[in-house]
Amino acid sequence: MENVLTRKIAQNLRKIRIKKGLSQEQVAEMSGMHWTYYSRIERALHKDISVRRLKNITDAFGVTLNDVVY
């Protein structure tokens, strides 16, 4: 189940980022993390993302956690 959620979050982050016209590097900078870390999240390779980091990303996007999880 965790892998399904990880992939869903990754897909939603990518969709939102593209819709907002942002690069992975821009999102990473806005979220306070290295771009390679963000890239791994978006590719569902980082399985243990904390709620705090996810909240930093959603704040950068101007969306809610629900927008990313569901």
Biopython code that builds the backbone (N, CA, C, O; Angstrom):
import numpy as np
from Bio.PDB.StructureBuilder import StructureBuilder

atoms = [
    (1, "MET", "N", (0.825, -1.198, 0.000)),
    (1, "MET", "CA", (0.000, 0.000, 0.000)),
    (1, "MET", "C", (0.865, 1.256, 0.000)),
    (1, "MET", "O", (0.529, 2.243, -0.655)),
    (2, "GLU", "N", (1.975, 1.223, 0.730)),
    (2, "GLU", "CA", (2.849, 2.391, 0.808)),
    (2, "GLU", "C", (3.375, 2.781, -0.566)),
    (2, "GLU", "O", (3.444, 3.967, -0.892)),
    (3, "ASN", "N", (3.745, 1.794, -1.371)),
    (3, "ASN", "CA", (4.262, 2.094, -2.701)),
    (3, "ASN", "C", (3.212, 2.750, -3.582)),
    (3, "ASN", "O", (3.537, 3.616, -4.394)),
    (4, "VAL", "N", (1.958, 2.346, -3.430)),
    (4, "VAL", "CA", (0.872, 2.950, -4.200)),
    (4, "VAL", "C", (0.728, 4.417, -3.813)),
    (4, "VAL", "O", (0.590, 5.280, -4.681)),
    (5, "LEU", "N", (0.761, 4.699, -2.528)),
    (5, "LEU", "CA", (0.645, 6.082, -2.060)),
    (5, "LEU", "C", (1.845, 6.910, -2.501)),
    (5, "LEU", "O", (1.691, 8.056, -2.923)),
    (6, "THR", "N", (3.030, 6.337, -2.407)),
    (6, "THR", "CA", (4.241, 7.041, -2.836)),
    (6, "THR", "C", (4.151, 7.415, -4.310)),
    (6, "THR", "O", (4.478, 8.540, -4.690)),
    (7, "ARG", "N", (3.712, 6.481, -5.133)),
    (7, "ARG", "CA", (3.575, 6.756, -6.574)),
    (7, "ARG", "C", (2.501, 7.799, -6.845)),
    (7, "ARG", "O", (2.674, 8.653, -7.714)),
    (8, "LYS", "N", (1.393, 7.739, -6.110)),
    (8, "LYS", "CA", (0.305, 8.707, -6.288)),
    (8, "LYS", "C", (0.790, 10.113, -5.935)),
    (8, "LYS", "O", (0.529, 11.065, -6.670)),
    (9, "ILE", "N", (1.486, 10.242, -4.826)),
    (9, "ILE", "CA", (2.025, 11.542, -4.420)),
    (9, "ILE", "C", (3.000, 12.048, -5.475)),
    (9, "ILE", "O", (2.946, 13.214, -5.864)),
    (10, "ALA", "N", (3.884, 11.183, -5.937)),
    (10, "ALA", "CA", (4.868, 11.567, -6.954)),
    (10, "ALA", "C", (4.184, 12.050, -8.228)),
    (10, "ALA", "O", (4.576, 13.072, -8.792)),
    (11, "GLN", "N", (3.168, 11.329, -8.683)),
    (11, "GLN", "CA", (2.433, 11.719, -9.894)),
    (11, "GLN", "C", (1.753, 13.067, -9.710)),
    (11, "GLN", "O", (1.794, 13.917, -10.599)),
    (12, "ASN", "N", (1.129, 13.259, -8.556)),
    (12, "ASN", "CA", (0.435, 14.521, -8.307)),
    (12, "ASN", "C", (1.405, 15.692, -8.211)),
    (12, "ASN", "O", (1.114, 16.779, -8.710)),
    (13, "LEU", "N", (2.553, 15.483, -7.575)),
    (13, "LEU", "CA", (3.555, 16.550, -7.496)),
    (13, "LEU", "C", (4.019, 16.954, -8.887)),
    (13, "LEU", "O", (4.141, 18.140, -9.190)),
    (14, "ARG", "N", (4.273, 15.974, -9.719)),
    (14, "ARG", "CA", (4.717, 16.258, -11.093)),
    (14, "ARG", "C", (3.654, 17.024, -11.865)),
    (14, "ARG", "O", (3.966, 18.004, -12.541)),
    (15, "LYS", "N", (2.405, 16.588, -11.772)),
    (15, "LYS", "CA", (1.307, 17.271, -12.476)),
    (15, "LYS", "C", (1.184, 18.725, -12.027)),
    (15, "LYS", "O", (1.055, 19.632, -12.850)),
    (16, "ILE", "N", (1.224, 18.932, -10.721)),
    (16, "ILE", "CA", (1.093, 20.292, -10.187)),
    (16, "ILE", "C", (2.274, 21.151, -10.633)),
    (16, "ILE", "O", (2.093, 22.298, -11.042)),
    (17, "ARG", "N", (3.476, 20.596, -10.554)),
    (17, "ARG", "CA", (4.673, 21.357, -10.939)),
    (17, "ARG", "C", (4.608, 21.783, -12.397)),
    (17, "ARG", "O", (4.890, 22.935, -12.726)),
    (18, "ILE", "N", (4.241, 20.861, -13.261)),
    (18, "ILE", "CA", (4.154, 21.169, -14.693)),
    (18, "ILE", "C", (3.052, 22.190, -14.948)),
    (18, "ILE", "O", (3.236, 23.124, -15.729)),
    (19, "LYS", "N", (1.909, 22.014, -14.294)),
    (19, "LYS", "CA", (0.795, 22.958, -14.460)),
    (19, "LYS", "C", (1.206, 24.378, -14.054)),
    (19, "LYS", "O", (0.754, 25.354, -14.652)),
    (20, "LYS", "N", (2.053, 24.485, -13.046)),
    (20, "LYS", "CA", (2.507, 25.797, -12.571)),
    (20, "LYS", "C", (3.712, 26.316, -13.348)),
    (20, "LYS", "O", (4.175, 27.431, -13.107)),
    (21, "GLY", "N", (4.222, 25.512, -14.279)),
    (21, "GLY", "CA", (5.335, 25.945, -15.121)),
    (21, "GLY", "C", (6.660, 26.055, -14.386)),
    (21, "GLY", "O", (7.483, 26.914, -14.704)),
    (22, "LEU", "N", (6.866, 25.196, -13.413)),
    (22, "LEU", "CA", (8.082, 25.243, -12.604)),
    (22, "LEU", "C", (9.001, 24.074, -12.928)),
    (22, "LEU", "O", (8.542, 22.999, -13.314)),
    (23, "SER", "N", (10.290, 24.290, -12.770)),
    (23, "SER", "CA", (11.257, 23.201, -12.912)),
    (23, "SER", "C", (11.411, 22.510, -11.554)),
    (23, "SER", "O", (11.007, 23.045, -10.521)),
    (24, "GLN", "N", (11.995, 21.325, -11.576)),
    (24, "GLN", "CA", (12.277, 20.634, -10.318)),
    (24, "GLN", "C", (13.227, 21.462, -9.464)),
    (24, "GLN", "O", (13.092, 21.509, -8.241)),
    (25, "GLU", "N", (14.173, 22.105, -10.101)),
    (25, "GLU", "CA", (15.136, 22.933, -9.370)),
    (25, "GLU", "C", (14.436, 24.086, -8.656)),
    (25, "GLU", "O", (14.755, 24.395, -7.508)),
    (26, "GLN", "N", (13.480, 24.722, -9.339)),
    (26, "GLN", "CA", (12.750, 25.835, -8.731)),
    (26, "GLN", "C", (11.939, 25.368, -7.528)),
    (26, "GLN", "O", (11.944, 26.012, -6.480)),
    (27, "VAL", "N", (11.246, 24.252, -7.683)),
    (27, "VAL", "CA", (10.442, 23.719, -6.578)),
    (27, "VAL", "C", (11.344, 23.367, -5.398)),
    (27, "VAL", "O", (11.024, 23.676, -4.250)),
    (28, "ALA", "N", (12.456, 22.728, -5.683)),
    (28, "ALA", "CA", (13.387, 22.354, -4.619)),
    (28, "ALA", "C", (13.876, 23.586, -3.867)),
    (28, "ALA", "O", (13.898, 23.596, -2.637)),
    (29, "GLU", "N", (14.266, 24.616, -4.596)),
    (29, "GLU", "CA", (14.746, 25.844, -3.956)),
    (29, "GLU", "C", (13.648, 26.481, -3.112)),
    (29, "GLU", "O", (13.898, 26.907, -1.984)),
    (30, "MET", "N", (12.446, 26.548, -3.650)),
    (30, "MET", "CA", (11.315, 27.135, -2.929)),
    (30, "MET", "C", (10.955, 26.324, -1.687)),
    (30, "MET", "O", (10.403, 26.859, -0.726)),
    (31, "SER", "N", (11.269, 25.030, -1.713)),
    (31, "SER", "CA", (10.922, 24.123, -0.614)),
    (31, "SER", "C", (12.059, 23.927, 0.378)),
    (31, "SER", "O", (11.883, 23.278, 1.409)),
    (32, "GLY", "N", (13.227, 24.489, 0.068)),
    (32, "GLY", "CA", (14.360, 24.388, 0.976)),
    (32, "GLY", "C", (15.069, 23.046, 0.963)),
    (32, "GLY", "O", (15.525, 22.564, 2.000)),
    (33, "MET", "N", (15.159, 22.444, -0.217)),
    (33, "MET", "CA", (15.866, 21.162, -0.321)),
    (33, "MET", "C", (16.695, 21.138, -1.588)),
    (33, "MET", "O", (16.510, 21.973, -2.474)),
    (34, "HIS", "N", (17.603, 20.189, -1.677)),
    (34, "HIS", "CA", (18.428, 20.035, -2.868)),
    (34, "HIS", "C", (17.567, 19.483, -3.991)),
    (34, "HIS", "O", (16.654, 18.693, -3.750)),
    (35, "TRP", "N", (17.858, 19.904, -5.228)),
    (35, "TRP", "CA", (17.011, 19.489, -6.348)),
    (35, "TRP", "C", (17.052, 17.986, -6.587)),
    (35, "TRP", "O", (16.068, 17.416, -7.060)),
    (36, "THR", "N", (18.173, 17.328, -6.270)),
    (36, "THR", "CA", (18.218, 15.877, -6.476)),
    (36, "THR", "C", (17.287, 15.156, -5.498)),
    (36, "THR", "O", (16.703, 14.125, -5.833)),
    (37, "TYR", "N", (17.156, 15.699, -4.304)),
    (37, "TYR", "CA", (16.231, 15.126, -3.319)),
    (37, "TYR", "C", (14.799, 15.254, -3.837)),
    (37, "TYR", "O", (14.031, 14.292, -3.810)),
    (38, "TYR", "N", (14.450, 16.454, -4.310)),
    (38, "TYR", "CA", (13.096, 16.641, -4.844)),
    (38, "TYR", "C", (12.864, 15.734, -6.049)),
    (38, "TYR", "O", (11.791, 15.145, -6.182)),
    (39, "SER", "N", (13.838, 15.618, -6.908)),
    (39, "SER", "CA", (13.712, 14.768, -8.086)),
    (39, "SER", "C", (13.411, 13.325, -7.695)),
    (39, "SER", "O", (12.587, 12.665, -8.328)),
    (40, "ARG", "N", (14.072, 12.844, -6.663)),
    (40, "ARG", "CA", (13.817, 11.474, -6.190)),
    (40, "ARG", "C", (12.402, 11.336, -5.639)),
    (40, "ARG", "O", (11.765, 10.299, -5.823)),
    (41, "ILE", "N", (11.911, 12.362, -4.973)),
    (41, "ILE", "CA", (10.532, 12.326, -4.473)),
    (41, "ILE", "C", (9.563, 12.225, -5.642)),
    (41, "ILE", "O", (8.645, 11.406, -5.631)),
    (42, "GLU", "N", (9.775, 13.060, -6.646)),
    (42, "GLU", "CA", (8.861, 13.108, -7.789)),
    (42, "GLU", "C", (8.910, 11.829, -8.627)),
    (42, "GLU", "O", (7.947, 11.505, -9.322)),
    (43, "ARG", "N", (10.010, 11.115, -8.565)),
    (43, "ARG", "CA", (10.134, 9.849, -9.299)),
    (43, "ARG", "C", (9.776, 8.649, -8.425)),
    (43, "ARG", "O", (9.985, 7.503, -8.823)),
    (44, "ALA", "N", (9.238, 8.912, -7.234)),
    (44, "ALA", "CA", (8.820, 7.873, -6.283)),
    (44, "ALA", "C", (9.987, 6.988, -5.849)),
    (44, "ALA", "O", (9.800, 5.808, -5.553)),
    (45, "LEU", "N", (11.179, 7.556, -5.814)),
    (45, "LEU", "CA", (12.354, 6.812, -5.374)),
    (45, "LEU", "C", (12.689, 7.087, -3.914)),
    (45, "LEU", "O", (13.471, 6.357, -3.306)),
    (46, "HIS", "N", (12.104, 8.128, -3.355)),
    (46, "HIS", "CA", (12.345, 8.476, -1.954)),
    (46, "HIS", "C", (11.098, 8.082, -1.177)),
    (46, "HIS", "O", (10.110, 8.815, -1.166)),
    (47, "LYS", "N", (11.145, 6.936, -0.536)),
    (47, "LYS", "CA", (9.958, 6.342, 0.076)),
    (47, "LYS", "C", (9.647, 6.879, 1.475)),
    (47, "LYS", "O", (8.547, 6.665, 1.983)),
    (48, "ASP", "N", (10.588, 7.563, 2.095)),
    (48, "ASP", "CA", (10.372, 7.985, 3.479)),
    (48, "ASP", "C", (10.304, 9.507, 3.628)),
    (48, "ASP", "O", (10.885, 10.074, 4.554)),
    (49, "ILE", "N", (9.599, 10.152, 2.724)),
    (49, "ILE", "CA", (9.449, 11.609, 2.812)),
    (49, "ILE", "C", (8.636, 11.961, 4.059)),
    (49, "ILE", "O", (7.607, 11.346, 4.341)),
    (50, "SER", "N", (9.111, 12.947, 4.788)),
    (50, "SER", "CA", (8.410, 13.360, 6.004)),
    (50, "SER", "C", (7.242, 14.274, 5.652)),
    (50, "SER", "O", (7.209, 14.889, 4.586)),
    (51, "VAL", "N", (6.301, 14.347, 6.561)),
    (51, "VAL", "CA", (5.154, 15.235, 6.375)),
    (51, "VAL", "C", (5.639, 16.675, 6.295)),
    (51, "VAL", "O", (5.089, 17.473, 5.536)),
    (52, "ARG", "N", (6.654, 17.012, 7.061)),
    (52, "ARG", "CA", (7.193, 18.375, 7.053)),
    (52, "ARG", "C", (7.723, 18.739, 5.665)),
    (52, "ARG", "O", (7.437, 19.820, 5.150)),
    (53, "ARG", "N", (8.494, 17.836, 5.065)),
    (53, "ARG", "CA", (9.026, 18.118, 3.718)),
    (53, "ARG", "C", (7.900, 18.211, 2.701)),
    (53, "ARG", "O", (7.911, 19.082, 1.831)),
    (54, "LEU", "N", (6.932, 17.316, 2.811)),
    (54, "LEU", "CA", (5.797, 17.357, 1.898)),
    (54, "LEU", "C", (5.025, 18.663, 2.073)),
    (54, "LEU", "O", (4.564, 19.245, 1.091)),
    (55, "LYS", "N", (4.883, 19.123, 3.303)),
    (55, "LYS", "CA", (4.206, 20.395, 3.573)),
    (55, "LYS", "C", (5.004, 21.557, 2.983)),
    (55, "LYS", "O", (4.412, 22.496, 2.453)),
    (56, "ASN", "N", (6.321, 21.514, 3.063)),
    (56, "ASN", "CA", (7.147, 22.564, 2.452)),
    (56, "ASN", "C", (6.902, 22.639, 0.945)),
    (56, "ASN", "O", (6.834, 23.725, 0.369)),
    (57, "ILE", "N", (6.771, 21.473, 0.318)),
    (57, "ILE", "CA", (6.519, 21.434, -1.125)),
    (57, "ILE", "C", (5.133, 21.983, -1.439)),
    (57, "ILE", "O", (4.977, 22.794, -2.351)),
    (58, "THR", "N", (4.125, 21.544, -0.685)),
    (58, "THR", "CA", (2.767, 22.029, -0.971)),
    (58, "THR", "C", (2.656, 23.524, -0.708)),
    (58, "THR", "O", (1.934, 24.222, -1.421)),
    (59, "ASP", "N", (3.351, 24.021, 0.294)),
    (59, "ASP", "CA", (3.365, 25.471, 0.539)),
    (59, "ASP", "C", (3.987, 26.206, -0.642)),
    (59, "ASP", "O", (3.495, 27.258, -1.050)),
    (60, "ALA", "N", (5.061, 25.660, -1.187)),
    (60, "ALA", "CA", (5.709, 26.277, -2.352)),
    (60, "ALA", "C", (4.762, 26.305, -3.547)),
    (60, "ALA", "O", (4.755, 27.266, -4.316)),
    (61, "PHE", "N", (3.971, 25.258, -3.700)),
    (61, "PHE", "CA", (2.999, 25.190, -4.794)),
    (61, "PHE", "C", (1.754, 26.031, -4.529)),
    (61, "PHE", "O", (1.043, 26.406, -5.461)),
    (62, "GLY", "N", (1.493, 26.325, -3.261)),
    (62, "GLY", "CA", (0.261, 27.026, -2.917)),
    (62, "GLY", "C", (-0.948, 26.106, -2.966)),
    (62, "GLY", "O", (-2.051, 26.534, -3.305)),
    (63, "VAL", "N", (-0.733, 24.832, -2.622)),
    (63, "VAL", "CA", (-1.819, 23.849, -2.593)),
    (63, "VAL", "C", (-1.837, 23.188, -1.218)),
    (63, "VAL", "O", (-0.962, 23.439, -0.389)),
    (64, "THR", "N", (-2.837, 22.345, -0.984)),
    (64, "THR", "CA", (-2.944, 21.648, 0.293)),
    (64, "THR", "C", (-2.347, 20.249, 0.194)),
    (64, "THR", "O", (-2.098, 19.742, -0.900)),
    (65, "LEU", "N", (-2.124, 19.640, 1.340)),
    (65, "LEU", "CA", (-1.663, 18.254, 1.362)),
    (65, "LEU", "C", (-2.680, 17.343, 0.677)),
    (65, "LEU", "O", (-2.301, 16.387, -0.001)),
    (66, "ASN", "N", (-3.964, 17.635, 0.852)),
    (66, "ASN", "CA", (-5.002, 16.834, 0.195)),
    (66, "ASN", "C", (-4.862, 16.863, -1.317)),
    (66, "ASN", "O", (-5.113, 15.857, -1.980)),
    (67, "ASP", "N", (-4.466, 17.999, -1.871)),
    (67, "ASP", "CA", (-4.289, 18.103, -3.324)),
    (67, "ASP", "C", (-3.208, 17.150, -3.823)),
    (67, "ASP", "O", (-3.257, 16.699, -4.967)),
    (68, "VAL", "N", (-2.252, 16.848, -2.985)),
    (68, "VAL", "CA", (-1.136, 15.990, -3.379)),
    (68, "VAL", "C", (-1.426, 14.516, -3.087)),
    (68, "VAL", "O", (-1.031, 13.637, -3.853)),
    (69, "VAL", "N", (-2.108, 14.256, -1.991)),
    (69, "VAL", "CA", (-2.332, 12.875, -1.571)),
    (69, "VAL", "C", (-3.501, 12.224, -2.303)),
    (69, "VAL", "O", (-3.468, 11.023, -2.571)),
    (70, "TYR", "N", (-4.527, 12.996, -2.629)),
    (70, "TYR", "CA", (-5.737, 12.407, -3.243)),
    (70, "TYR", "C", (-5.884, 12.757, -4.695)),
    (70, "TYR", "O", (-6.846, 12.337, -5.337)),
]
sb = StructureBuilder()
sb.init_structure("model")
sb.init_model(0)
sb.init_chain("A")
sb.init_seg("    ")
for serial, (resi, resn, name, xyz) in enumerate(atoms, 1):
    if name == "N":
        sb.init_residue(resn, " ", resi, " ")
    sb.init_atom(name, np.array(xyz, "f"), 0.0, 1.0, " ", f" {name:<3s}", serial, name[0])
structure = sb.get_structure()
